[in-house]
Amino acid sequence: MSVDQATVRRVAHLSRIAVTEEEVVHLQSELNAILAFVEQLGEVDTTGVEPMTSVIPMTLPLRADVVNDGGDAARVLANAPASEDGFFAVPKVVE
């Protein structure tokens, strides 16, 4: 796969990166080198290799899944733009 200069300009536009005309040629060769490397990775035999989410085995710490009342309703409601009788007050959206 090869990237042309129009594609480089489009990627730069989508990435919101200002690219001068002089940089387009350089970026074109850089992107083509990256894509060539990715194509080489496709040739690697990965049969029998399990997919990984990390390079080292990791387990995420889990907390107990317990239901609680949130602890302190007054502190929670202090963050609300409006409250009424201990509940969040929201504007009516259905007539």
N, CA and C atoms as a LAMMPS dump frame, in Angstrom:
ITEM: TIMESTEP
0
ITEM: NUMBER OF ATOMS
285
ITEM: BOX BOUNDS ff ff ff
-5.0000000000000000e+02 5.0000000000000000e+02
-5.0000000000000000e+02 5.0000000000000000e+02
-5.0000000000000000e+02 5.0000000000000000e+02
ITEM: ATOMS id mol type element x y z
1 1 1 N 0.841 -1.174 0
2 1 2 C 0 0 0
3 1 3 C 0.886 1.237 0
4 2 1 N 0.509 2.212 -0.788
5 2 2 C 1.301 3.426 -0.906
6 2 3 C 0.416 4.639 -0.632
7 3 1 N 0.996 5.619 0.051
8 3 2 C 0.275 6.849 0.377
9 3 3 C 0.728 7.931 -0.59
10 4 1 N -0.24 8.632 -1.197
11 4 2 C 0.122 9.73 -2.079
12 4 3 C 0.046 11.058 -1.317
13 5 1 N 0.449 12.134 -1.974
14 5 2 C 0.509 13.428 -1.301
15 5 3 C -0.882 13.942 -0.912
16 6 1 N -1.884 13.612 -1.709
17 6 2 C -3.248 14.033 -1.368
18 6 3 C -3.703 13.361 -0.071
19 7 1 N -3.333 12.098 0.11
20 7 2 C -3.694 11.385 1.334
21 7 3 C -2.976 11.981 2.537
22 8 1 N -1.725 12.361 2.363
23 8 2 C -0.977 12.995 3.456
24 8 3 C -1.662 14.295 3.868
25 9 1 N -2.068 15.088 2.881
26 9 2 C -2.76 16.341 3.196
27 9 3 C -4.079 16.074 3.913
28 10 1 N -4.804 15.049 3.473
29 10 2 C -6.089 14.725 4.095
30 10 3 C -5.893 14.248 5.54
31 11 1 N -4.909 13.4 5.769
32 11 2 C -4.629 12.926 7.127
33 11 3 C -4.214 14.099 8.012
34 12 1 N -3.413 14.993 7.486
35 12 2 C -3.005 16.171 8.253
36 12 3 C -4.209 17.044 8.571
37 13 1 N -5.104 17.205 7.612
38 13 2 C -6.315 18.005 7.846
39 13 3 C -7.19 17.36 8.913
40 14 1 N -7.413 16.045 8.809
41 14 2 C -8.236 15.349 9.791
42 14 3 C -7.609 15.363 11.175
43 15 1 N -6.271 15.391 11.217
44 15 2 C -5.547 15.417 12.498
45 15 3 C -5.387 16.82 13.039
46 16 1 N -5.847 17.79 12.28
47 16 2 C -5.716 19.2 12.645
48 16 3 C -4.249 19.582 12.836
49 17 1 N -3.401 19.11 11.897
50 17 2 C -1.975 19.41 11.934
51 17 3 C -1.652 20.296 10.734
52 18 1 N -1.02 21.422 10.998
53 18 2 C -0.605 22.313 9.916
54 18 3 C 0.638 21.73 9.26
55 19 1 N 0.542 21.463 7.955
56 19 2 C 1.651 20.86 7.218
57 19 3 C 1.956 21.74 6.01
58 20 1 N 3.231 22.116 5.88
59 20 2 C 3.639 22.901 4.717
60 20 3 C 3.858 21.973 3.534
61 21 1 N 3.932 22.548 2.338
62 21 2 C 4.142 21.74 1.127
63 21 3 C 5.491 21.013 1.176
64 22 1 N 6.483 21.623 1.818
65 22 2 C 7.796 20.975 1.917
66 22 3 C 7.727 19.739 2.814
67 23 1 N 6.877 19.805 3.822
68 23 2 C 6.758 18.686 4.751
69 23 3 C 5.952 17.524 4.18
70 24 1 N 5.11 17.799 3.193
71 24 2 C 4.248 16.752 2.637
72 24 3 C 5.077 15.62 2.046
73 25 1 N 6.119 15.946 1.307
74 25 2 C 6.953 14.91 0.68
75 25 3 C 7.644 14.064 1.744
76 26 1 N 8.169 14.71 2.774
77 26 2 C 8.835 13.986 3.856
78 26 3 C 7.847 13.085 4.591
79 27 1 N 6.669 13.627 4.914
80 27 2 C 5.663 12.838 5.61
81 27 3 C 5.156 11.68 4.756
82 28 1 N 5.107 11.873 3.451
83 28 2 C 4.688 10.793 2.556
84 28 3 C 5.651 9.617 2.657
85 29 1 N 6.944 9.894 2.645
86 29 2 C 7.915 8.799 2.752
87 29 3 C 7.862 8.163 4.149
88 30 1 N 7.65 8.977 5.19
89 30 2 C 7.544 8.433 6.549
90 30 3 C 6.335 7.509 6.681
91 31 1 N 5.184 7.949 6.188
92 31 2 C 3.976 7.111 6.277
93 31 3 C 4.127 5.84 5.456
94 32 1 N 4.744 5.937 4.297
95 32 2 C 4.968 4.739 3.481
96 32 3 C 5.906 3.758 4.181
97 33 1 N 6.905 4.262 4.895
98 33 2 C 7.811 3.382 5.64
99 33 3 C 7.067 2.696 6.781
100 34 1 N 6.192 3.434 7.46
101 34 2 C 5.411 2.849 8.554
102 34 3 C 4.494 1.763 8.019
103 35 1 N 3.815 2.034 6.907
104 35 2 C 2.907 1.045 6.326
105 35 3 C 3.662 -0.184 5.822
106 36 1 N 4.869 0.011 5.301
107 36 2 C 5.677 -1.134 4.853
108 36 3 C 6.052 -2.006 6.046
109 37 1 N 6.362 -1.389 7.175
110 37 2 C 6.689 -2.152 8.372
111 37 3 C 5.476 -2.936 8.861
112 38 1 N 4.306 -2.31 8.83
113 38 2 C 3.091 -3.001 9.246
114 38 3 C 2.811 -4.188 8.334
115 39 1 N 3.062 -4.038 7.041
116 39 2 C 2.894 -5.162 6.11
117 39 3 C 3.859 -6.296 6.439
118 40 1 N 5.075 -5.971 6.867
119 40 2 C 6.03 -6.997 7.279
120 40 3 C 5.519 -7.751 8.502
121 41 1 N 4.866 -7.06 9.417
122 41 2 C 4.328 -7.716 10.602
123 41 3 C 3.262 -8.738 10.23
124 42 1 N 2.564 -8.51 9.129
125 42 2 C 1.551 -9.453 8.674
126 42 3 C 2.136 -10.785 8.247
127 43 1 N 3.419 -10.819 7.953
128 43 2 C 4.074 -12.046 7.518
129 43 3 C 4.527 -12.924 8.692
130 44 1 N 4.47 -12.406 9.901
131 44 2 C 4.917 -13.148 11.081
132 44 3 C 3.905 -14.245 11.401
133 45 1 N 4.418 -15.449 11.641
134 45 2 C 3.563 -16.579 11.993
135 45 3 C 3.176 -16.467 13.467
136 46 1 N 1.888 -16.264 13.723
137 46 2 C 1.405 -16.109 15.096
138 46 3 C 0.498 -17.261 15.518
139 47 1 N 0.575 -18.37 14.821
140 47 2 C -0.254 -19.509 15.22
141 47 3 C 0.201 -19.999 16.584
142 48 1 N -0.743 -20.247 17.451
143 48 2 C -0.435 -20.734 18.789
144 48 3 C -0.093 -19.642 19.787
145 49 1 N -0.098 -18.399 19.352
146 49 2 C 0.198 -17.294 20.255
147 49 3 C -1.125 -16.69 20.712
148 50 1 N -1.329 -16.659 22.027
149 50 2 C -2.569 -16.104 22.561
150 50 3 C -2.546 -14.58 22.493
151 51 1 N -3.693 -13.974 22.222
152 51 2 C -3.751 -12.503 22.237
153 51 3 C -3.447 -11.971 23.629
154 52 1 N -2.777 -10.829 23.676
155 52 2 C -2.396 -10.246 24.96
156 52 3 C -2.991 -8.848 25.096
157 53 1 N -3.252 -8.447 26.313
158 53 2 C -3.638 -7.073 26.585
159 53 3 C -2.494 -6.304 27.219
160 54 1 N -1.442 -7.005 27.611
161 54 2 C -0.284 -6.382 28.233
162 54 3 C 0.931 -7.269 27.991
163 55 1 N 2.111 -6.666 28.061
164 55 2 C 3.325 -7.458 27.856
165 55 3 C 3.67 -8.317 29.05
166 56 1 N 3.184 -7.942 30.215
167 56 2 C 3.384 -8.755 31.41
168 56 3 C 2.016 -9.168 31.931
169 57 1 N 1.913 -10.34 32.537
170 57 2 C 0.612 -10.766 33.061
171 57 3 C 0.145 -9.822 34.169
172 58 1 N -1.062 -9.314 34.006
173 58 2 C -1.603 -8.379 34.989
174 58 3 C -3.047 -8.739 35.3
175 59 1 N -3.435 -8.515 36.54
176 59 2 C -4.844 -8.608 36.907
177 59 3 C -5.225 -7.29 37.549
178 60 1 N -6.394 -6.81 37.218
179 60 2 C -6.851 -5.543 37.77
180 60 3 C -7.358 -5.742 39.19
181 61 1 N -7.06 -4.814 40.071
182 61 2 C -7.602 -4.925 41.425
183 61 3 C -9.111 -4.698 41.389
184 62 1 N -9.834 -5.555 42.047
185 62 2 C -11.282 -5.455 42.082
186 62 3 C -11.748 -5.094 43.479
187 63 1 N -12.774 -4.27 43.564
188 63 2 C -13.357 -3.955 44.859
189 63 3 C -14.614 -4.793 45.032
190 64 1 N -15.06 -4.912 46.235
191 64 2 C -16.284 -5.674 46.504
192 64 3 C -17.467 -4.953 45.87
193 65 1 N -18.329 -5.712 45.23
194 65 2 C -19.498 -5.159 44.568
195 65 3 C -20.661 -5.126 45.55
196 66 1 N -20.725 -4.043 46.32
197 66 2 C -21.763 -3.926 47.333
198 66 3 C -22.6 -2.682 47.056
199 67 1 N -23.864 -2.772 47.372
200 67 2 C -24.773 -1.642 47.219
201 67 3 C -24.707 -0.795 48.479
202 68 1 N -24.574 0.524 48.301
203 68 2 C -24.596 1.413 49.456
204 68 3 C -25.382 2.668 49.096
205 69 1 N -25.602 3.515 50.056
206 69 2 C -26.407 4.714 49.83
207 69 3 C -25.588 5.91 49.371
208 70 1 N -24.338 5.714 49.087
209 70 2 C -23.488 6.804 48.655
210 70 3 C -22.792 7.514 49.8
211 71 1 N -23.144 7.145 50.997
212 71 2 C -22.439 7.697 52.137
213 71 3 C -23.038 8.961 52.702
214 72 1 N -22.96 10.051 51.987
215 72 2 C -23.359 11.338 52.535
216 72 3 C -24.175 12.082 51.483
217 73 1 N -25.494 12.026 51.617
218 73 2 C -26.384 12.639 50.626
219 73 3 C -26.176 14.148 50.544
220 74 1 N -25.918 14.798 51.641
221 74 2 C -25.724 16.247 51.629
222 74 3 C -24.509 16.638 50.792
223 75 1 N -23.42 15.874 50.914
224 75 2 C -22.224 16.157 50.116
225 75 3 C -22.472 15.896 48.639
226 76 1 N -23.223 14.83 48.329
227 76 2 C -23.528 14.519 46.932
228 76 3 C -24.407 15.615 46.338
229 77 1 N -25.41 16.041 47.061
230 77 2 C -26.315 17.074 46.552
231 77 3 C -25.655 18.445 46.481
232 78 1 N -24.567 18.647 47.2
233 78 2 C -23.85 19.921 47.131
234 78 3 C -23.302 20.168 45.736
235 79 1 N -23.055 19.102 44.964
236 79 2 C -22.552 19.23 43.6
237 79 3 C -23.66 19.475 42.585
238 80 1 N -24.906 19.33 42.99
239 80 2 C -26.029 19.47 42.058
240 80 3 C -26.321 20.937 41.8
241 81 1 N -26.689 21.28 40.559
242 81 2 C -27.07 22.668 40.292
243 81 3 C -28.342 23.063 41.051
244 82 1 N -29.23 22.072 41.273
245 82 2 C -30.461 22.338 42.034
246 82 3 C -30.898 21.056 42.722
247 83 1 N -31.435 21.209 43.924
248 83 2 C -31.951 20.04 44.643
249 83 3 C -33.238 20.428 45.345
250 84 1 N -34.044 19.405 45.628
251 84 2 C -35.329 19.652 46.284
252 84 3 C -35.698 18.442 47.128
253 85 1 N -35.918 18.63 48.401
254 85 2 C -36.302 17.573 49.331
255 85 3 C -35.338 16.386 49.321
256 86 1 N -34.043 16.659 49.202
257 86 2 C -33.044 15.602 49.234
258 86 3 C -32.864 14.869 47.914
259 87 1 N -33.391 15.424 46.815
260 87 2 C -33.26 14.805 45.499
261 87 3 C -32.693 15.825 44.516
262 88 1 N -32.132 15.315 43.409
263 88 2 C -31.691 16.203 42.344
264 88 3 C -32.924 16.811 41.69
265 89 1 N -32.902 18.108 41.43
266 89 2 C -33.987 18.765 40.718
267 89 3 C -33.523 19.005 39.285
268 90 1 N -34.3 18.497 38.331
269 90 2 C -33.957 18.645 36.919
270 90 3 C -35.11 19.311 36.197
271 91 1 N -34.822 20 35.096
272 91 2 C -35.901 20.644 34.359
273 91 3 C -36.833 19.621 33.723
274 92 1 N -38.086 19.993 33.629
275 92 2 C -39.071 19.11 32.999
276 92 3 C -38.806 19.073 31.501
277 93 1 N -38.74 17.863 30.924
278 93 2 C -38.461 17.732 29.493
279 93 3 C -39.643 17.135 28.719
280 94 1 N -40.628 16.62 29.411
281 94 2 C -41.801 16.028 28.762
282 94 3 C -43.017 16.839 29.174
283 95 1 N -43.776 17.277 28.214
284 95 2 C -44.992 18.064 28.5
285 95 3 C -46.142 17.131 28.803
